[in-house]
Amino acid sequence: MNTKSRILTIDDDETSLWLLKETLTGKGYEVLTAGSGEKGVAMAIKSKPDLILLDIMMPGMDGYETLSKIKGTQETKDIPVIMVTAEGHELNKKKASAMGVAAFITKPIDFEVLFKDIKRILPDG
């Protein structure tokens, strides 16, 4: 990669945030983290990441509401989103797909699958 792609991870689980940040930073990405949907939306607007990794199950604003706000905001509507969640039920995948997610990955994360999706979504990924 010539320039670092910026990835925002939004998850209420600190261990998941840490794991994603360490792994993605090790692959040369710039990683931002947000521990809630509210913080994630604000950070997405402010930092304009190249990609967002988003959990579904979060207190307060869940992943679907967060996704709706991201896709409904002019500054962030075109940022691709990968759902990364333990909620791998087919209905969740269909709902996320209908809302415009670029990919859906279940926890525990298979990083080979995640990196394949990132490379597919980001031109310099």
Phi, psi and omega in degrees: 000134178281315178241149180285127172284142180260124180242128176259125175253130181240114183198140179278350182269114183298326179295317178297316178300314181297313182299314179296316181297313181297315183292314182289323177298320178297337178266005175096009178270152170272126186240128174249149180230148175221133184270006178204162177299317180300312179294323180297316178298313180299318181292323179298316179295317183288315190261346180047065181294163177280337183204147177237132171255124191229129174278155177271306187277100177221146177291156181075241180279111181283179184298324180293317178294319177299314179299318179300318179292320180296313181287340180265004181251129184308316185291338187238358188298334182263002179285125178293146181234132171250123174281129178235105191209156173281348182273075186270016180299147182303323179298322178295319179298317180294316180297314180297318179298316179297334180271000172099020177289150181277334180197164182223117182238135180263151175272148358295143188289129170268102187295335176296317178294316180301313181294326177296317178294318179299315180297325178290323187274318183265129181301327180251013184291000000 
